[in-house]
Structures are given as structure tokens and as C-alpha cells.
Amino acid sequence: MSTTNTTPTIDLIVSQITTSNNVESLSYNFKTAINRDINESVLSSALANGQDPLSVLDLRTHTLGVLYILSARLHANFSQYPPPQWQIVQDFCANFIPEHARLAPDRVSRLAKGIQRAAALLGTPSSAIYPLLDLVTRYPPTPSHLTTIHSIFILTCVSTRNFLPALPVLANPITEIDTTNVSPDLTYNDNLTYHYLGGVALAALKKWKEAEEYFEICVTSPGTYPSGLQMEALKKLRLVQLISCGKISGLPKYTNSHLLRLFKHTPYNAFISAYPKNAAVLREIVEKDKSLFSQEKNLGLITQALQRAPRWVLKKLTATYVTLHLSDIGRLIKIDSEDEVRALLLSMIESEDITAQISADGTVTFSDPPAQFTREQVDDVLRAVQEQTALLGYLELEVGRSKEFLSKMVKGGDSSSSSWAAAAEEDIFSGMGAQHVWDESSAY
């Protein structure tokens, strides 16, 4: 970027950005000049006439140059260098050219961290969410690529308790990682952080199945040694499973065995062992380790699991009993009030956890859930049957026209074989209607 020993000024840098017609060449110049001729303070400074360099650059056309300057400005000392206008940050994230930004992936990571930092310093940390959302959805080649932006974005959502904006990103499972061109600075911990915090956001929104999937990805991510984040994910995973299903599910065989052994010595394992029937033991565990559960930010999940324990006990009763009175159900699930039992039953019927009827005298009759089919599903099945019937009819006709098949049918030296052939031939053609006329010329 500089052919002399003098340090380039921001005016010279802006001039080169605006006059360059080759973005790859400009990228090379930036990469070779940064730390050698240019430092972050130069990129953070104003033009000689006092003008903001970002105001003279086109945020889209000059994507690469704006990326370098903006990422530097967001990390500057704001008492020396004023922060960029927030509207410029938002407009750039919404309009930059992704292919140009991928020429400087390290600056994209720096930009994301800078947006998070600046929003916090300005006292509005949640204002970083939507610029980061634009960045995380527009920068990767596909929605399935994991980048360094993902963990920064989801951390901002969770720390500010703004969970809904994360849903469009979390709806795309991560299947691609490119540490060559997209995110060379991506680390193993970025993957753990994103999936752990993704699970936290989904659990906060009571999307239990999706939360379970994210926590499990974090727990089962291969590594030489289990991390503390994986242990926290395992605790939340087990609690989410209790809330969602009333029991825990098995983990893949490649899950770190040391992590599972460590988990067995926690109060969470004791809670799981007593769940859901042993209500007295469950309450005792919660009271004894309440401070620990609270400190580890799991008391909310513990409380929800405890509240739903009677629901799972009741559901198991449907496999044993056909009819029970409300008072009997209350005794079995440890609820004294018949009104509470009735409310619980109605809630479970409404959510389709069970199928039951409550009579006027308080007798509850359980039954198997009726088969539920939509009109579209019925139409799809009928269409598939018609297609298979047509295919079988076609194959039947083709087999009947086969010389090889016919010769095998009539071949044989004794009467028994001839009888068998005649019977077989009769079976084959008995189902053919007038439309299946025998065509001798096609057979021979």
C-alpha cells in the first residue's frame, strides 16, 4: 500500500480505496500493509479536513475498505476517536458485498466483536443484535456454514434476553465449516459456545426438542478432554429431556465417557434418578442444592421439571389403568386437590399428551389416541396406491409378453408339468381385462 518508508495517512488509504478497480489487489495491499505500514490508529483517524472517511465511501461499492476502517473504529478508544454513527454500522451490515468481505475474514470477526463492544459501551447492548443478525445471515456462503459471528451473535441475544431474533439463525442446522476461506480464525470453542447458547435461547422459548438437539451437539462434540461448557450443556440437556419427555434419552457412543462419569457425581444425577415418582426426594434434593442450581442458572429448569413431574406420573398410569377416579389419581400423583387433578388432566388432554374423558362423577376413562389423518395425507396414500396398482398391472403385462417366461411356462415333458404351466398361465392372465388383449406379434 505504500512504496516509501513514510506511514500512509488515512487520506492516502481512502484515495487508494476509491481509485482501485481490483478488489483482490486491494485486499493484498491491505494485508501486507497492516502492522507493517498501517496501524489501527491510522484507520481510526479522520481525514485531514476533519471529515469522517466513512462518509466519503460507498458502503457497498467499497465493502473491503469500509470493513477495514469500520472494524478499526469500533475497537478504538472512544475518548480519542469518536465512534462511527450507528446508522452507518447498520447500513453496512445490511448492504455489504459478501464475496468482498470474505477476502478479509479476520476483519469480519473483528467487526462483529466491535459491534458488540461498541453497543455495550454506549449503554445499549441490545442494539448490536440486528446488525449482527444481518452479518451472520449475509456473510456465510450458506446458512449452514458456521462462522465466528455465530457465537458472538447468539451470546448477544442471550445476554440481553432477546431470544426471538435468534430463531431464524437457529433454524438452520450447522453442517459446513470452512476454515480456509470463510472463517480461518474459527475455534473448537466457537462451536461449543454457539450450540450451548443456542440451546439456552431455545429452552427459554420452551422449544424443548430443538433445545435438546443443540445441547446434545455441544455435549457430543468430539474432543480430547471434556470442557466445562460441555458439562453445563449436559446438565441442561438432561433437565430439558425431563421437562419434554419425563425421562432422559441415551447419548451416542462417541460421547466422552469421562464427562458422563463426572456427571454421575452431581446432584443433577440424583434428581434424575428420583424423577418423576419420588416427589418427596425430588423436593429434598432441590432444597438441599438450591443455591448450586441457582448459581449454575439451572434453577428455572429444575423448577419446571418439578412442576411437570405429576404429569409424567399420570401419563404412566394410562398404560396400567382404563378407568380411575380423580381422587385415586390424586393419591397416586401426590396431589390432594381434585380440582388440581382435573385441571392437570384437561391440560394434558388439550396438549394431546393423553386421551381421556372425565365423567360427571369424577371417573376418568383413558383410551388410546385415535388415528389422526389429514385430507392431504389420505389423498397422498390413495395416490400412491393407484400408482403402485398401475405399475403392477404394467409389470404383469410385460411378464406375460416375455418369450423367456412363456417358454418356461409351457416347457416340460410330463403331464404334471404341463398342468402346472397351464394353471400358472391361467393365474397370470385371469386378472386382465379387455384392455389387456394378447398381442401375438409382440410376443414373437
C-alpha positions in Angstrom: 0.0 0.0 0.0 3.0 2.2 0.5 6.2 2.3 -1.6 8.0 4.6 0.7 9.1 4.5 4.3 6.5 7.1 5.4 3.4 5.8 7.1 0.4 6.1 4.9 -2.3 8.6 6.0 -6.0 7.9 6.1 -6.3 10.3 3.2 -4.0 8.1 1.1 -5.8 5.0 2.2 -9.2 6.4 1.2 -7.8 7.5 -2.1 -6.5 4.0 -2.9 -9.9 2.5 -1.9 -11.8 4.8 -4.1 -9.5 4.5 -7.1 -8.9 0.8 -7.0 -10.7 -1.3 -9.6 -9.4 -4.6 -8.4 -10.7 -5.8 -5.0 -8.2 -8.7 -4.8 -5.3 -6.4 -5.3 -6.7 -4.0 -2.7 -7.0 -6.9 -0.3 -3.4 -7.9 -0.9 -2.2 -4.4 -0.2 -4.2 -4.1 3.0 -2.9 -7.5 4.3 0.7 -6.7 3.6 0.5 -3.1 4.9 -1.4 -3.8 8.2 1.1 -4.0 11.1 3.9 -3.0 8.8 3.0 0.4 7.5 -0.6 0.9 8.9 -1.8 0.6 12.4 -5.3 0.6 13.8 -5.0 4.2 14.9 -4.4 5.4 11.3 -7.6 3.5 10.2 -9.5 5.1 13.1 -8.5 8.7 12.3 -10.4 11.4 10.5 -9.3 12.9 7.1 -7.0 15.9 7.0 -10.0 18.2 6.6 -11.7 16.7 9.6 -14.2 14.7 7.6 -15.2 11.2 8.6 -13.7 8.8 6.0 -16.8 6.6 6.2 -18.9 9.5 4.9 -17.0 9.7 1.6 -17.0 5.9 0.9 -19.9 4.0 -0.6 -20.7 1.3 2.0 -21.5 -1.3 -0.7 -19.1 -0.5 -3.6 -16.2 0.0 -1.2 -17.1 -3.0 1.0 -13.5 -4.1 1.7 -12.2 -0.6 2.6 -15.1 0.2 4.8 -14.7 -3.2 6.5 -11.1 -2.3 7.5 -11.9 1.2 8.7 -15.2 0.4 10.4 -13.7 -2.6 12.3 -10.8 -0.4 13.5 -13.1 2.5 14.5 -15.3 0.1 16.6 -12.3 -1.0 18.6 -10.8 2.5 19.1 -10.6 4.4 22.3 -13.8 6.5 22.0 -12.3 9.3 24.1 -9.7 9.8 21.4 -11.6 8.7 18.3 -15.4 9.2 18.2 -17.4 6.0 17.5 -18.9 5.8 14.0 -22.5 6.7 13.5 -24.7 3.7 14.4 -26.7 4.1 11.3 -23.5 3.6 9.2 -22.9 0.3 11.1 -26.5 -0.9 10.4 -26.4 0.2 6.8 -23.0 -1.5 6.2 -24.2 -4.8 7.7 -27.3 -4.7 5.6 -25.6 -3.8 2.3 -22.0 -5.1 2.1 -20.9 -7.4 -0.7 -20.3 -10.8 1.0 -17.8 -12.0 -1.6 -15.6 -8.9 -1.0 -15.9 -9.3 2.8 -14.7 -12.9 2.6 -11.3 -11.6 1.3 -10.7 -10.4 4.9 -12.4 -12.9 7.2 -10.3 -11.8 10.2 -11.7 -8.2 9.8 -15.3 -9.6 9.7 -14.6 -11.3 13.1 -13.2 -8.0 14.4 -16.2 -6.1 13.1 -18.6 -8.5 14.9 -16.7 -8.1 18.2 -16.5 -4.4 17.7 -20.3 -4.1 17.2 -20.8 -6.0 20.4 -18.2 -3.9 22.2 -19.5 -0.5 21.0 -23.1 -1.3 21.8 -22.2 -2.2 25.3 -20.0 0.9 25.8 -22.8 3.1 24.5 -25.1 1.6 27.1 -27.4 -0.2 24.6 -26.1 -3.8 24.2 -29.3 -5.0 22.5 -28.7 -2.5 19.7 -26.0 -4.9 18.4 -28.5 -7.7 17.7 -29.9 -6.6 14.3 -26.5 -5.5 12.8 -25.1 -8.8 13.9 -28.1 -10.7 12.5 -27.5 -9.1 9.1 -23.9 -10.0 9.3 -24.4 -13.6 10.4 -27.1 -14.2 7.7 -25.3 -12.5 4.8 -21.6 -13.2 5.3 -21.6 -17.1 5.2 -21.9 -18.8 1.7 -24.8 -20.8 3.0 -27.0 -20.7 6.2 -25.4 -24.0 7.2 -21.8 -22.6 7.5 -20.5 -21.9 11.0 -18.6 -18.7 11.4 -17.1 -16.8 14.3 -20.0 -14.4 14.0 -22.5 -17.1 15.2 -21.2 -17.3 18.7 -20.9 -13.5 19.1 -24.5 -13.1 17.8 -26.1 -15.7 20.0 -24.2 -14.5 23.1 -25.6 -11.0 22.5 -29.1 -12.4 22.2 -28.8 -14.5 25.3 -27.0 -11.9 27.5 -29.7 -9.3 26.6 -32.5 -11.9 26.9 -33.7 -11.1 23.3 -34.2 -14.7 22.2 -36.7 -14.3 19.3 -34.2 -12.7 16.8 -32.0 -15.8 17.1 -34.7 -18.2 15.8 -34.1 -17.6 12.0 -30.4 -18.4 12.6 -31.0 -21.4 14.9 -33.5 -22.8 12.4 -30.5 -23.7 10.1 -28.5 -26.7 11.4 -24.7 -26.3 11.0 -23.4 -28.8 8.5 -20.5 -26.8 6.9 -17.2 -25.5 8.4 -14.7 -23.7 6.1 -11.6 -22.6 8.0 -9.7 -21.8 4.7 -11.8 -19.0 3.2 -14.8 -18.2 5.4 -13.6 -18.4 9.0 -9.9 -19.3 9.3 -10.0 -18.0 12.9 -12.8 -20.3 13.9 -12.1 -22.4 17.0 -13.5 -25.5 18.6 -14.8 -23.4 21.4 -16.8 -21.3 18.9 -18.7 -24.4 18.0 -19.4 -25.3 21.7 -20.4 -21.8 22.6 -22.8 -21.4 19.6 -24.6 -24.7 20.3 -24.7 -24.3 24.0 -26.1 -20.8 23.9 -28.4 -21.8 21.1 -29.8 -24.4 23.4 -30.2 -21.8 26.1 -32.2 -19.5 23.8 -34.5 -22.3 22.6 -35.1 -23.6 26.1 -36.0 -20.0 27.2 -38.6 -20.0 24.4 -39.8 -23.5 25.6 -38.8 -25.1 22.3 -37.7 -28.2 24.1 -37.0 -30.6 21.2 -34.9 -28.0 19.4 -33.1 -27.1 22.6 -32.3 -30.8 23.3 -30.7 -31.1 19.8 -28.5 -28.0 20.3 -27.4 -29.1 23.8 -26.7 -32.6 22.5 -24.4 -31.3 19.7 -22.4 -29.4 22.3 -22.2 -32.4 24.7 -21.1 -34.9 22.0 -18.7 -32.7 20.0 -15.5 -34.7 19.9 -12.5 -33.5 21.9 -9.6 -35.0 23.8 -10.9 -33.8 27.1 -14.4 -32.6 28.1 -14.8 -28.9 28.6 -16.7 -27.1 31.3 -19.1 -25.8 28.7 -20.0 -29.4 27.8 -20.7 -30.3 31.4 -23.1 -27.3 31.6 -24.7 -28.4 28.4 -25.2 -31.9 29.7 -26.9 -30.6 32.9 -29.3 -28.5 30.8 -29.8 -31.3 28.3 -30.9 -33.8 31.0 -33.3 -31.2 32.6 -34.8 -30.3 29.2 -35.4 -34.0 28.5 -37.2 -34.4 31.8 -39.4 -31.4 31.0 -40.1 -32.5 27.5 -40.4 -36.3 27.8 -40.4 -37.2 31.5 -37.2 -39.2 31.1 -33.7 -39.0 29.7 -32.6 -40.4 26.4 -29.4 -42.3 25.6 -26.4 -40.4 24.2 -24.3 -41.6 21.2 -21.5 -44.0 21.9 -18.8 -41.4 20.9 -19.8 -39.2 23.8 -16.8 -38.6 26.1 -17.0 -41.2 28.8 -15.1 -39.1 31.3 -17.8 -36.4 31.0 -20.5 -38.9 31.8 -18.6 -40.3 34.8 -18.2 -36.7 36.2 -21.9 -36.1 35.7 -22.8 -39.1 37.8 -21.4 -37.4 40.9 -23.6 -34.3 40.6 -26.9 -33.5 42.3 -28.5 -33.5 38.8 -27.9 -37.2 38.5 -29.7 -37.8 41.9 -32.6 -35.6 40.7 -32.9 -37.7 37.5 -32.8 -41.0 39.5 -35.7 -39.9 41.6 -37.7 -38.4 38.7 -40.7 -38.4 38.4 -42.3 -40.6 41.0 -40.4 -39.8 44.2 -41.8 -36.3 44.8 -40.5 -36.1 48.4 -37.0 -37.0 47.4 -37.1 -34.5 44.5 -38.1 -31.6 46.8 -35.4 -32.6 49.3 -32.7 -32.5 46.5 -34.0 -29.1 45.3 -33.9 -27.6 48.8 -30.5 -29.1 49.6 -28.8 -27.9 46.4 -30.9 -24.8 45.6 -28.0 -22.4 45.8 -26.0 -24.6 43.4 -28.8 -24.9 40.9 -29.3 -21.1 41.1 -25.6 -20.3 40.8 -25.4 -22.5 37.7 -28.5 -20.8 36.2 -30.5 -24.1 36.2 -33.0 -23.4 39.0 -35.6 -22.4 36.4 -35.3 -25.7 34.6 -35.3 -27.6 37.8 -38.5 -25.9 38.9 -40.2 -26.6 35.6 -39.2 -30.2 35.7 -40.5 -30.5 39.3 -43.8 -28.9 38.3 -44.2 -31.3 35.4 -43.4 -34.5 37.4 -47.1 -35.3 38.2 -47.9 -35.0 34.5 -45.4 -37.8 33.7 -46.6 -40.0 36.6 -50.2 -39.6 35.4 -49.2 -40.4 31.8 -47.7 -43.7 33.0 -51.0 -44.6 34.7 -52.7 -44.7 31.3 -50.6 -47.7 30.4 -51.9 -49.6 33.5 -55.5 -48.4 34.1 -58.5 -48.0 31.9 -60.6 -46.1 34.5 -59.7 -44.2 37.7 -61.4 -41.7 39.9 -60.0 -38.2 40.3 -59.3 -38.9 44.0 -57.3 -42.1 43.1 -55.3 -40.2 40.5 -54.6 -37.5 43.1 -53.4 -40.1 45.6 -51.1 -41.7 43.0 -49.6 -38.5 41.7 -49.4 -36.9 45.2 -51.9 -34.1 44.6 -54.6 -33.6 47.2 -57.0 -31.3 45.4 -59.4 -33.0 42.9 -59.7 -29.6 41.2 -55.9 -29.5 40.5 -56.0 -33.1 39.2 -58.9 -32.2 36.9 -57.0 -29.1 35.7 -53.9 -31.2 35.0 -56.0 -33.8 33.1 -57.6 -31.1 31.0 -54.2 -29.6 30.2 -52.8 -33.0 29.2 -55.9 -33.7 27.0 -55.6 -30.3 25.4 -51.9 -30.8 24.6 -52.6 -34.3 23.3 -50.3 -36.0 25.9 -53.2 -38.4 26.8 -56.6 -39.3 25.5 -59.2 -39.4 28.3 -62.8 -38.5 29.2 -63.9 -37.2 32.6 -67.5 -38.1 33.7 -69.7 -36.0 35.9 -69.0 -38.2 39.0 -65.2 -37.7 38.5 -64.4 -41.0 36.8 -61.7 -40.8 34.3 -61.6 -43.2 31.3 -58.4 -43.5 29.4 -58.2 -44.6 25.8 -55.7 -45.0 23.0 -55.3 -41.8 20.9 -57.4 -42.1 17.7 -55.6 -42.2 14.4 -55.3 -38.7 13.0 -55.1 -38.2 9.3 -55.4 -35.0 7.3 -57.2 -35.0 3.9 -53.9 -34.4 2.2 -52.4 -37.4 3.9 -55.3 -39.6 2.8 -55.0 -38.3 -0.8 -51.3 -39.0 -0.8 -51.8 -42.6 0.3 -54.6 -43.2 -2.3 -52.4 -41.7 -5.0 -49.5 -43.9 -4.0 -51.8 -47.0 -4.1 -53.1 -46.1 -7.5 -49.5 -45.6 -8.8 -48.5 -48.9 -7.4 -51.5 -50.7 -8.9 -50.8 -49.2 -12.3 -47.2 -50.2 -12.0 -48.1 -53.8 -11.0 -50.5 -54.0 -13.9 -47.9 -52.9 -16.3 -45.3 -55.3 -15.0 -47.8 -58.1 -15.1 -48.5 -57.4 -18.8 -44.8 -57.2 -19.6 -44.1 -60.5 -17.9 -46.9 -62.1 -19.8 -45.4 -61.0 -23.1 -41.9 -62.3 -22.3 -40.7 -65.1 -24.6 -38.5 -66.4 -21.9 -41.3 -66.6 -19.4 -43.7 -68.2 -21.8 -41.2 -70.8 -22.9 -40.6 -71.7 -19.2 -44.4 -71.9 -18.6 -45.0 -74.4 -21.4 -41.7 -76.3 -21.1 -41.9 -79.8 -19.6 -42.0 -83.4 -20.7 -44.8 -84.8 -18.5 -48.4 -84.1 -17.9 -47.8 -82.8 -14.4 -45.5 -80.0 -15.6 -48.0 -79.2 -18.3 -50.8 -79.0 -15.8 -48.7 -76.7 -13.6 -47.9 -74.5 -16.6 -51.5 -74.2 -17.6 -52.6 -73.4 -14.1 -49.8 -70.8 -13.7 -50.7 -69.2 -17.1 -54.4 -69.1 -16.1 -53.5 -67.3 -12.8 -51.4 -64.7 -14.6 -54.0 -63.7 -17.2 -57.1 -64.2 -15.1 -57.0 -60.6 -13.8 -56.6 -59.0 -17.3 -59.5 -57.1 -18.7 -60.4 -56.3 -22.2 -57.7 -53.6 -22.4 -55.0 -56.3 -22.0 -55.5 -58.0 -25.3 -53.0 -60.7 -26.2 -50.7 -59.5 -29.0 -49.0 -62.4 -30.7 -46.8 -60.3 -32.8 -45.3 -58.5 -29.8 -44.6 -61.8 -28.1 -42.9 -63.5 -31.0 
